[in-house]
């Protein structure tokens, strides 16, 4: 069953049930009030008749006395204990009551009774006859008027219930359309996305800020994220394929040369082996970087420990100097060593990435600064190279993005270094910033927040 039909059915059913319970409560409350009122009235009339009857007993013949107190729509009678010669007088429309078998009661009785499908009030009160015997003065009175009123009330309540269901059905239909409209729109949009293969969003009513609007807003945001990730995935696959294709082409070319002329030309053989080895190492490095980028933060096996930043940077800079024979200047702006709780290996890897970028894009001295400012520790890696245009700065952390593609290709870069640095930074909770000017150089800043001192 569709959601719209469910809303219609459940709304109508619940409202009908609620209205039915209210009407039943009203009917039975009113019915009890009327019956109580009829009994109260009948009892008061009985007391009045009994008093007058007792005063007139013996002065007026019993038959004449009873006939004078006959109710308009009922019967009056005297019932003795032996039920012998019980005189009874009825109104013109209630002659059948005289056929009712009389019952003697030892005490006063006030109740409702049913006879031949009709409701009556029954009052019985003990009296003393002229000969000293105890008898019952009984008055039976029809409740036809009250019964008719209750029948009319029952009919009115039924009609009101049926008439009330009309606006209920209309309002439930309107309500179901209001609720299901965003859902239907989302379903239609998703169907179009599935059929066309293109991402689409739904139109939202700006004036509405309810949960349905939030649901539509969330759906649009999700679609935008999916579209962005899909585009990034396509770009990543395309770039990865392109990057892997180049070394594979080089390897294939040199392998073909070796196959044709490698045995006869030792120089070509050596050149080919070196090229194949170099490209294989490059492919291995790129594959490891891609696998690292594919990991989630929780799979990075973060090992936090107290890190002496002065010592860490000194070791990293010295290792880099020895490996690449570059002039790197390290200066600590604080006299006392700075400590930070982090993953030492991964922090060192981020430093290596920025130093390697500075080496590739600058032939001049590289500066590394360590300092502390406003509850933050910062590490600046400064090069004096070609710099980066302001329009390209937001994209340098994208995978496979290279500012100087020709120079990167020459240096063997894959455009994954800064992406890996960003992933590691997010994993260990540090922040990366880049400032650059074309022709002047680039400053990469590693911000370590929430300093933990007094180790």
Protein Blocks (a to p, Z undefined) as FASTA:
>chain_A
ZZklmmmmmmmmmmmmmmmmmmmmmmmmmmmmmmmmmmmmmmmmmmmmmmmmmmmgojac
fklmmmmmgcfbbcdddddfkopaiacdddfklmmmmmpccdddfbdcdddddeehiacd
ddddddddfkopacdddddddfklmmmmmmmmmmmmmmmmmmmmmmmmmmmmmmmmmmmm
mmmmmmmmmmmmmmnopacdddddfkbccfklmmmmmmmmmmmmmmmmmmmmmmmmmmmm
mmmmmmmmmmmmmmmmmmmmmmmmmklmmmmmmmmmmmmmmmmmmmmmmmmmmpcfklno
pacddddfklmmmmmmmmmmmmnopacddddfbfbdcdddddfklmmmmmmmmmmmmmmm
ocbdcddddddeehiacdddddddebpafklmmmmmpghiafblmlmmmnopahlmmmmm
mmmmmmnopacdddddehkbccdddddehiaehZZ
